Amino acid sequence: MNKKYTPSYFIKWIALIIGLSIIVGVVYHVRIYEPVVCAAEGISDYDPARDRQRIIDMFNADHYWLTVNTDYDIGHMLDTHSPNRFEPRYFGAMPIKVIREEGRVVAWCAYYMRTMYQGMILFMDVHAEARQKGYARKLAQFAECDLRRKGAHKVTLATRVANKAAQVAYERMNYTNMGISDGFVHYEKKLR
């Protein structure tokens, strides 16, 4: 039996394939894909008028623990919401979140999408008087959620080799030690 393949035959098959693709896409977005909403009590956006000097003071007090760069410009980071002045593509792309007690910042973090699928927590800082209250965990969880929402499959961060307390905290949060370089332990956490 010789079956003739007419143009209408191919049109029907193409329409069927397109129809099935649309159905699968709708089912995925309705049933499987759940929009991510990141919210945590007590976490706020950085307010320059209210928080800038306090974050600068905290950064200066903890400078050794936060970066190897002796001339890191924290003011530029706060003003441009970017990790540095050398990569303009990140200007405005780095959220800065804070936790306040009695109106003063006691913890803050800054994070951004380093690549299309990798988020990075650049800074995580908790004031000495506010440690051991779970603020770092709370900020990290918020940052992870927001980065996942933006498409990150993994998050990276780093801490000084001597900062054993931070290493224990990150490992409890399921971060994996990826090795040591430049005096920092580098961590990674898969999000998907």
Phi and psi in degrees as a GROMACS rama.xvg file:
@    title "Ramachandran Plot"
@    xaxis  label "Phi"
@    yaxis  label "Psi"
@TYPE xy
-100.941  111.123  ASN-2
-92.0151  132.141  LYS-3
-92.7178  131.124  LYS-4
-97.113  98.4724  TYR-5
-89.5659  163.726  THR-6
-57.2523  -35.4294  PRO-7
-66.5825  -31.5925  SER-8
-61.4472  -47.2967  TYR-9
-67.9166  -37.3079  PHE-10
-62.934  -41.0277  ILE-11
-62.8048  -43.2732  LYS-12
-66.6044  -40.8847  TRP-13
-63.7949  -43.4595  ILE-14
-62.3659  -40.0991  ALA-15
-63.1032  -45.5845  LEU-16
-63.9867  -44.1002  ILE-17
-63.3106  -43.1443  ILE-18
-60.8936  -45.003  GLY-19
-64.7673  -38.3481  LEU-20
-62.6202  -42.1236  SER-21
-64.0379  -44.2999  ILE-22
-61.194  -46.5331  ILE-23
-60.8936  -42.7416  VAL-24
-62.4826  -43.2786  GLY-25
-65.2943  -45.4483  VAL-26
-60.1237  -42.8675  VAL-27
-58.8529  -49.6746  TYR-28
-72.2024  -27.7089  HIS-29
-86.7742  -42.852  VAL-30
-96.6129  -39.6111  ARG-31
-98.9623  -50.1708  ILE-32
-76.7839  120.221  TYR-33
-113.424  121.278  GLU-34
-59.1991  138.815  PRO-35
-90.8746  128.268  VAL-36
-118.542  119.511  VAL-37
-102.117  119.788  CYS-38
-150.235  139.304  ALA-39
-148.033  131.136  ALA-40
-61.9918  130.879  GLU-41
91.4449  -7.0808  GLY-42
-97.7317  129.692  ILE-43
-128.723  163.065  SER-44
-71.3735  148.079  ASP-45
-61.0765  130.726  TYR-46
-114.092  108.045  ASP-47
-53.6329  -43.8049  PRO-48
-64.91  -32.4515  ALA-49
-95.0183  -35.2708  ARG-50
-111.18  -16.5555  ASP-51
-55.7781  -54.0249  ARG-52
-65.1017  -38.58  GLN-53
-62.9959  -42.5493  ARG-54
-66.1456  -41.2866  ILE-55
-59.3028  -43.8023  ILE-56
-63.1589  -43.9785  ASP-57
-63.8987  -43.683  MET-58
-60.5524  -45.8862  PHE-59
-63.4189  -38.5602  ASN-60
-67.3911  -33.7278  ALA-61
-108.743  15.2151  ASP-62
-48.9503  -47.3999  HIS-63
-56.1662  -39.0653  TYR-64
-79.0202  -20.0181  TRP-65
-97.5055  -29.7004  LEU-66
-157.095  154.037  THR-67
-90.1946  -12.9855  VAL-68
-77.4088  107.675  ASN-69
-67.9276  -22.9684  THR-70
-114.635  31.4424  ASP-71
-59.7291  132.484  TYR-72
-94.5515  88.3003  ASP-73
-63.8993  -33.7798  ILE-74
-61.9414  -43.0593  GLY-75
-62.8634  -42.3599  HIS-76
-60.2891  -44.9812  MET-77
-67.7324  -38.334  LEU-78
-73.7188  -35.1493  ASP-79
-104.09  -6.51459  THR-80
51.6984  49.6973  HIS-81
-143.29  155.024  SER-82
-68.807  -27.2658  PRO-83
-164.151  175.037  ASN-84
-87.6656  -4.44106  ARG-85
-95.3848  -9.45759  PHE-86
-126.143  80.8869  GLU-87
-58.7778  -21.0751  PRO-88
-61.2949  -20.9125  ARG-89
-93.6336  -4.58567  TYR-90
-57.3194  124.639  PHE-91
81.5705  1.70075  GLY-92
-103.109  7.63575  ALA-93
-117.972  105.019  MET-94
-64.1066  145.399  PRO-95
-124.284  120.107  ILE-96
-114.825  148.074  LYS-97
-132.85  156.726  VAL-98
-121.595  132.297  ILE-99
-115.695  146.967  ARG-100
-124.604  128.451  GLU-101
51.2161  39.5026  GLU-102
81.6989  -2.11173  GLY-103
-113.689  141.298  ARG-104
-63.9612  128.185  VAL-105
-116.706  -13.8837  VAL-106
-155.902  146.586  ALA-107
-153.089  157.056  TRP-108
-146.371  154.268  CYS-109
-132.02  133.481  ALA-110
-147.709  161.813  TYR-111
-162.164  168.117  TYR-112
-84.8505  108.166  MET-113
-72.3025  -41.1026  ARG-114
-136.171  -175.918  THR-115
-60.9443  -30.0916  MET-116
-120.83  2.1234  TYR-117
-122.803  120.974  GLN-118
-95.4595  157.45  GLY-119
-137.807  128.637  MET-120
-90.2771  107.569  ILE-121
-78.4296  -47.2167  LEU-122
-132.897  140.343  PHE-123
-139.237  116.21  MET-124
-138.148  129.224  ASP-125
-122.956  130.414  VAL-126
-58.9837  144.226  HIS-127
-53.6286  -36.4927  ALA-128
-77.2625  -9.744  GLU-129
-114.881  12.5118  ALA-130
-75.7608  162.735  ARG-131
68.6155  24.8647  GLN-132
-113.631  4.2945  LYS-133
82.9779  11.3973  GLY-134
-67.413  -39.2528  TYR-135
-62.8094  -43.5594  ALA-136
-61.5026  -44.4685  ARG-137
-62.0853  -45.2763  LYS-138
-66.2427  -41.3429  LEU-139
-62.6415  -43.2521  ALA-140
-63.7009  -39.8877  GLN-141
-64.0938  -46.7899  PHE-142
-60.5383  -43.7364  ALA-143
-59.4692  -45.115  GLU-144
-61.2343  -47.1454  CYS-145
-65.2127  -41.0737  ASP-146
-66.2558  -38.7184  LEU-147
-61.7269  -42.2936  ARG-148
-60.2097  -32.8318  ARG-149
-84.5889  -2.75933  LYS-150
111.383  2.65535  GLY-151
-67.3563  137.726  ALA-152
-98.7911  -19.6494  HIS-153
-150.499  158.846  LYS-154
-125.018  139.231  VAL-155
-119.915  155.914  THR-156
-160.642  170.03  LEU-157
-144.513  153.419  ALA-158
-144.267  155.363  THR-159
-57.7875  146.865  ARG-160
-57.9078  -36.1233  VAL-161
-78.3758  -10.2791  ALA-162
-86.8498  74.1824  ASN-163
-64.7778  -35.2703  LYS-164
-62.6714  -43.4523  ALA-165
-65.5892  -39.3861  ALA-166
-61.973  -43.8716  GLN-167
-62.0222  -43.6477  VAL-168
-62.1748  -46.3634  ALA-169
-65.2615  -39.0008  TYR-170
-67.9807  -32.2557  GLU-171
-67.6156  -26.1131  ARG-172
-89.441  15.3917  MET-173
70.3248  28.8306  ASN-174
-85.0666  143.984  TYR-175
-103.333  131.311  THR-176
-69.4232  120.222  ASN-177
-103.117  -0.33347  MET-178
126.705  176.55  GLY-179
-119.237  136.106  ILE-180
-156.04  146.42  SER-181
53.8254  31.5312  ASP-182
80.9278  7.93114  GLY-183
-120.688  144.705  PHE-184
-90.9333  125.806  VAL-185
-99.0332  132.952  HIS-186
-120.155  155.289  TYR-187
-143.141  144.483  GLU-188
-135.768  127.588  LYS-189
-78.1658  136.057  LYS-190
-105.074  -20.407  LEU-191
